[in-house]
């Protein structure tokens, strides 16, 4: 039994099925990658998993509890949290204050919340920027702050939405190391990503979504050679490069 099990998730907008009869299981402590073309339904799936949308059909079970239809703050209390592709910090608060807010999900003491926030900032290399306004951070540090805010809630499952999008090569490498560190803490990671270097190197398993439906699931090596995935998303050039 996985830590998170989804059965038959569907969501339509008018006549469009954004996600259709989608099922999967996420195992405790693994990194599960979700890939697919733009418009395939990946973000809709995340919105369903984190309570921003309610599914039209299907259900989600987390640690044996049916969590279908719970709101984002209710899921956060249970240990499920997400980041956003477009970072959404409290722009007029400092880096430290942003992370402290996340810490209050489980901590009531101001002093303890500050200590936890400082610990996380140190882990992610943001200590020197703790007193800067979030709005002043460059994109690489904003991505780290987004991750820090999520980690401060003390999640058991974290959903990462294109966490390396827009980063340069060094920043991508640094973020990959950060994500590996998160996994070592026993946190389950589900990640949407277009940067194949990231998703292929990090993921224990990968699910491919196309037109709202799952078309493939397997370890990275299997996915990189799957004919349906190559046709729908990766392309022949990637498949050729991956085989070399």
Secondary structure, DSSP 8 states (H G I E B T S, - for coil): --SEEEEEEEEEETTEEEEEEEEEEE-TT-EEEEE--TTSSHHHHHHHHTTSS--SEEEEEETTEE-TT--HHHHHHHTEEE--SS----TTSBHHHHHHHHHTTT---HHHHHHHHHHHHHHTT-GGGTTSBGGGS-HHHHHHHHHHHHHTT--SEEEEESTTTT--HHHHHHHHHHHHHHHHTT-EEEEE-S-HHHHHHH-SEEEEEETTEEEEEE-HHHHHH-HHHIIIIIHHHHHHHHH-
